[in-house]
Every structure is written in C-alpha cells, then in structure tokens.
Amino acid sequence: MKKLSIILLTTVLTASVVAQDSKTGWNFGALPAITYSTDQGFQYGALVNLFDYGDGSIYPDYYHKIYIEASTFTKGSSILRIMYDSDYLIKGIRYAVDLSYMPDFAYDFYGFNGFGSVYNSAWTDDEVVDGNQSDDYRSRLFYAMKRNLFRFKNDFIGNIGDNNWHWNAGLSIQQFKVDYLDVTRFNKGKDSEDPKYLNPDQMTLFEYYTGAGIISEEEADGGWITGIKGGISYDSRDQRACPMSGIWAETGVEVAPSFLGSESTFGKLYFTWRQYFTLKEDDLSFAYRLGYQTTLFGDVPFYYQGQVIVSELRGALSEGLGGSKTLRGLLRNRVVGDGFAYANAELRWKMVRFRFINQNFYLGTNYFVDAGMVTSPVDVDIQAFSSYLAANHPGESVENYLIDQKDTPHIAAGLGLKIAMNENFIISADIGKALKEQDGSMEFYIGLNYLF
C-alpha cells in the first residue's frame, strides 16, 4: 500500500511531580503528535507516560507505570489505550494490564505464507502521469480490509526462587471484527474524476480470498479469542527500557479453547531470546532478538495468525511479521503463517547526554538489520483459487496471486533516532528499507521505546 505520510513531531512536555529531583516522585512525559495519511486523514491526540520513582532508590527502575494513548484519524481510525505496569501492586508479582480499542479502516492484508503470496506494487500505484493512471492500477487499497480490535489483556510474572528465573501467566480477551473495505468512507468528498477516487466495483485481495473460500465464511467477519497463557522466562537485564547487558528469554504456550468463545480450539508455542552487550560503558551497546512461534494443535482463525505472542506487551500492537514492532521496512503484516521465525540485530549509541527542565535526557541512534520467514505455511488451496478465478475473473492468472513455494528470508535494514528522558520515556523514530521489492520499499515510524 503506497502512502504519503507527513509527520509533525511537536514539543515534548515534561514535568516532575511530587519532588524537584527528576529521580524521585512521579514524572511524566507527554507527546502531542500530528500525522497525515492519504488513506486515513489527519491524526491528532496525545501519548502520556507516567512513572513513579518513589524515593529514587530503584531509579532507573520504577514502582508504577501508567501509559495512556488517545488519538483519532479524521476518517475514523483510532487508538484508545490505557496500560498499567508494576512490580509492587501485587507482592512478589509483576502485573501488567492493557485495555484497548483500535478500529482500523485500512488494515493491511497481503495474504499468507510470505513470498507464497505475490505482492504487485503496480496494482496500488495511483500516481498520475500525463493525466492518466497506469493500466495496471487497481486500487491503492487493494491490499486492505477493515479490522476493529478490542483487547483486554492481563499478564503476570512471578519469581522462581531468588534468581533470574520467572513464571509467566496471562489471560487475554480479544474481539476481532473484520469486514470488507468501506470504499464510501475513503471516497467521501471526492468525485469520480479525482485520481484518489476508489472504484466501488474493484475488489480487494481480501474479497478474492473469501470468494475463493481460502478464508471461510465463518471466519470472514472475525470473532472472539480468549487466550490462556503460561510459560517461563529468564531475565538478567540491567534495566528494562534500554538494557546495556544481560539476557531476556521466554517460552510458553497459549491456548484458546472454543468453550471460552473462540471459533475453534487451538494452541501456539512461542519462544523469544534477547541478549544485550556493552561495547562502551553507558554509551554503546549491541542487542539482538531471536523469535519463533508455531501452531501446536487446532485450526487458528486467519485473523489471529499474525499475532506475535509475548509474555508482556510492549506497544499498542504485537503482530506481523512486518511493521514497526517486528520487521521494520517491510510492509505491515507481509509475513503471516502458521509458524514463523524472526531476528533483529541492532547497534545502539547514546551519543549525547544533557539536563533540560530539571530532567535527564540523552540523544541516541540505532542501526539495525531485521529478518524473518514463514516456517510452517497456512494451508492454501491454489487449485481452488485458480478455479475461482476462471469462473469469476476470466483471463486472470493464479500466478499473479499465489506461488507454490517455500518461503525464504525477508530482510530489511535501517537506522533510527532516540530521545530519552530519565532513561525510561523514549521517543523513537526508525526508517527501514526492504531489500526485496516483493516486501515493499521504505517505511518510516515514530513511536515510543526501543524495539526490544
């Protein structure tokens, strides 16, 4: 999906509450931001991070953290989220709770199995040359659908003995509401001669998949997923926000039983290994992350296949592969399968440290390479899709949509800029470039925190 994005990052408003010393009491950072997308319009809202450092004895760790985000797009998409995280609310247990509602009127859908699904950028290129669009052009939102997500997620982490081992448990209740693209919404205020006008008769890839039965009628409108999660983790990081040393590894199983509302019973295994190395004390570090996830049993609804399961959520979304939280530079959700593996390697440099408005800041950069691939494909009946095309879209070739081959690595590289206050409130900007045309071109992200 080709997007024009203009990002205006405005003033960072910070304050120290309770005490004048930035390492004690309640501190908060508020980030007002304006974004623009040709598909979703202007976004306006605010992000707020609040930290309670108490008497400062555990700084840069904190006693309580509250994160609030409320933003909306002029064409309707929104992020409404509140998250709380603490080691001290429940004695001996770290507890994180997330309540979110995120409607998305142009949610990216590129099919399944990575390179097994063909991405044709010409179909979405709405550029006008000499007064005309390319004959190959279909719709700039050909690879999009409507997806609204409601999520109530609870994660618990407790100690095993007095060392760095922990047990993990979680309960999440999620509703995925899926529908065809609402073309009327995107055509509002445009006449049929406008190059941005979407042809109401042009089908999307999602409609092709539902028409061919690759996505069943039962799953096509979404559903509820109640997940119960359990596992173990090891954490020897020197701090959470930007570790300079240590290991953070986790593995576990999530089960979604049908008697709790899911369309089918299924279970997934997840494993993540993150490691951090100090190259220069306080200033330069190397970090990498390895991840693997696969289906153990059951049939997973298509709308849940892209979820990346972790012991604790670090952002508004954890899904992909592809996008700001998994493979930066790839198209969002480009790599989706019944099982997948991914890796990130990153050099982090805290270049400049300074004091401002009685707070501690640093300016940093990061340089990264991300990669991932499908290890266990979703079962896609190519012959059924070919028959569907012959009956409904004569002249179209199945090779323009599906290829019967195993996936190979999807790779991207890039760099980023970080502005951090008191080590924990980190404004992040990353730009990544996909190395293969089938994965897109270049993507730009502004958000909070390091990737891992």
C-alpha positions, -999 to +999 in steps of 0.1 A: +000+000+000+016+033-011+011+060+015+020+096+017+029+104+053+038+137+069+049+136+104+049+167+126+066+159+159+058+188+183+070+198+217+078+172+244+061+184+276+076+170+307+072+176+344+084+163+377+056+158+402+060+154+440+097+163+440+121+186+422+147+158+418+140+140+385+149+107+401+121+108+427+083+110+428+060+110+398+074+120+365+055+122+332+063+128+296+035+139+272+039+137+234+014+156+212+017+145+176+001+151+143+003+127+114-012+126+080-021+097+057-038+098+023-059+068+034-068+078+070-065+116+070-050+136+099-043+120+132-044+141+164-042+131+200-016+126+228+006+099+244+013+101+281+038+081+301+038+084+339+065+069+362+066+067+399+102+066+411+093+068+448+124+079+469+146+073+438+164+043+454+155+020+425+160+045+396+160+040+366+135+012+375+102+024+388+074+015+412+044+021+389+040+030+352+008+042+335+006+047+298-023+065+281-029+070+244-059+086+228-056+095+191-080+095+162-079+099+124-102+123+106-116+094+087-124+073+117-095+051+127-084+054+163-062+042+191-077+043+226-054+026+251-045+026+288-019+003+303-006-001+338+026-019+348+041-025+383+062-049+404+046-036+436+008-037+432+008-074+440+035-086+463+061-107+445+044-105+411+048-081+382+014-073+368+006-055+335-029-048+323-039-034+289-073-022+278-075-010+242-099-004+214-084+001+179-106+004+148-086+003+116-104+011+083-074+002+061-058-028+078-031-043+056-037-078+042-012-094+018-023-130+021-004-158+037+030-176+036+053-147+028+066-150-008+040-176-014+016-147-018+025-123-046+027-086-039+021-064-070+030-028-062+018-016-097-018-025-086-017+001-058+004+028-076-022+056-081+004+081-095-010+101-124+014+106-154+003+128-183-032+129-169-036+091-167-031+064-142-012+032-152-033+005-169-021-019-142-036+003-114-065-013-094-068+004-061-043+020-037-062-001-010-062-034-029-043-049-001-065-037+027-096-046+047-115-033+077-104-046+111-115-034+145-098-048+176-110-048+212-084-061+237-084-067+275-050-083+283-036-093+317+000-105+322+015-119+354+052-126+361+065-141+393+098-152+407+111-188+408+133-188+438+158-160+443+174-160+409+166-146+375+140-172+365+103-164+364+070-180+357+046-162+333+008-164+330-017-144+312-054-140+303-065-121+272-099-114+258-099-100+223-126-093+197-116-091+160-143-075+139-134-080+102-152-066+071-147-056+035-131-022+028-156+006+033-149+024+000-176+050+006-156+063+036-125+068+015-144+084-014-160+110+009-156+145-006-142+131-039-158+129-073-152+101-098-127+121-117-104+125-087-073+103-090-078+093-053-113+081-060-117+044-054-137+024-079-165+008-058-166-022-082-129-030-077-125-060-054-097-062-028-074-092-021-095-100+010-126-103-012-107-126-036-097-148-006-132-150+008-147-156-026-124-185-033-130-200+002-094-196+013-109-176+042-141-194+053-174-177+057-174-184+094-141-165+099-146-138+073-164-115+098-139-121+127-147-134+162-137-136+198-104-151+211-099-158+248-064-169+253-048-185+284-011-183+285+016-199+306+054-202+305+088-194+320+113-166+314+148-157+323+157-120+329+192-107+338+189-073+321+205-044+340+174-023+332+142-026+311+140+004+288+174+001+271+195-027+286+233-025+283+238-061+294+220-093+302+196-118+287+158-117+284+144-150+272+109-165+274+090-195+262+054-206+267+022-219+253-011-200+246-043-220+244-076-206+231-104-231+239-136-229+219-158-232+251-145-197+260-158-182+228-131-189+201-143-203+168-121-233+173-097-247+199-060-242+192-027-238+209+005-220+200+041-223+212+063-191+214+099-186+221+120-154+222+156-148+231+170-113+236+206-105+245+225-073+252+262-065+252+280-034+264+306-022+239+313+011+257+301+017+293+269+037+294+271+047+257+274+019+232+257-015+231+248-043+207+214-061+211+198-089+192+165-108+193+155-142+180+119-154+179+099-184+169+062-192+170+042-221+157+008-238+160+008-269+182-027-281+175-061-270+162-071-246+134-062-210+140-086-184+126-070-163+099-074-131+118-052-144+147-024-159+126-005-126+126-004-122+164+031-123+178+027-138+213+050-125+241+050-127+279+043-089+281+031-064+256+055-035+248+033-015+224-002-009+211+001-040+188+022-071+187+016-086+152+032-090+118+057-100+107+064-067+090+060-032+105+073-011+134+073-039+160+087-068+141+104-063+107+110-026+102+110-016+065+087-045+054+050-039+046+029-043+076+017-079+080+036-090+049+048-123+065+019-144+080+020-181+085+010-210+108+046-208+121+073-182+116+108-172+128+124-137+130+155-120+141+166-084+148+202-071+153+208-036+165+237-013+174+227+014+199+247+045+206+237+071+233+256+100+217+248+130+239+236+134+275+222+166+289+200+182+315+168+201+305+139+213+326+154+196+355+153+162+338+180+138+325+180+134+287+201+116+261+201+116+223+208+083+207+209+065+174+204+029+164+214+009+133+196-024+125+190-054+103+157-073+106+148-106+090+120-132+092+103-160+073+074-184+074+084-219+088+050-235+087+026-224+060-011-218+061-029-244+040-039-225+009-057-245-019-041-230-050-063-251-073-095-238-057-082-203-061-074-210-098-109-224-103-124-193-086-105-170-110-116-190-140-152-188-130-153-152-118-123-133-132-116-149-166-082-140-180-065-136-146-037-159-137-033-175-104+005-168-106-004-131-100-016-141-065-002-174-053+030-193-059+035-229-046+069-225-029+085-225+005+092-191+020+127-176+021+141-149+044+126-114+042+153-088+051+153-051+058+179-027+072+178+008+085+185+033+113+168+053+139+169+083+163+160+082+200+153+109+225+151+096+261+140+113+293+151+098+326+161+066+308+125+053+306+105+078+284+119+072+249+107+088+217+117+067+188+119+073+150+130+045+127+134+042+089+138+008+073+143-003+037+132-037+025+159-055+004+134-072-019+107-055-040+082-081-030+083-068+006+078-031-003+102-002-004+108+021+026+088+026+058+091+053+085+079+050+121+075+073+150+066+059+184+079+051+218+106+028+231+133+006+216+120-024+196+132-048+223 
